[in-house]
Amino acid sequence: MRTVSIAPTILNSKAFMPFGDVVSMEGNQSEYMNDTFSRYSNLAEVDLGDEILSRVNIGLAKCNAPKIYPYELTYMEKHPQSSQMFFPLFDHEYLVAVAPPGDVVHEKDIRLFIVSPMQGINYRPNIWHMPMLGIAKEDSFLMVERSDMHLNCELYVFPDFKIEIELPLSIKRHLGKVDSAGDDNDKK
């Protein structure tokens, strides 16, 4: 099986637009809410599909066991009937990998993004994405998705390749995995 490396790029609304919404105050107009808060509205479109009986699930996802990096991504998932949103509740960058809709995932179409802790992501229906990967124990995300997501998930296992995902230096530094000389503590 071939191993493919993808260089991550910094997430921004324009680059992520084909895959979904960036949920962030940055670049969006606020409205008056009350004496102490401003409101940022309509940052993502929750798409529940065509079924009227669908309900929105607002939940939390917590990392119990961080992944070891470099991580070997061997599959992606998609949700044909609805969108799925994650917003970080921690203070470091994280990674998301996405690919356009279709029956299969082509390695040349996979994009890897470095996401700021002040940005959430909202995957559009049918967008292939990697599962959320833990970087640090107890990392948590606010989730907004369809209530019956277990009935709305398809997997695609890569037939002859795997994607090697390495943590960017900025995340390693935040987590203390790089010493002051710039040496990678994971490789010692």
Disulfide bonds with the S-S distance in Angstrom:
none
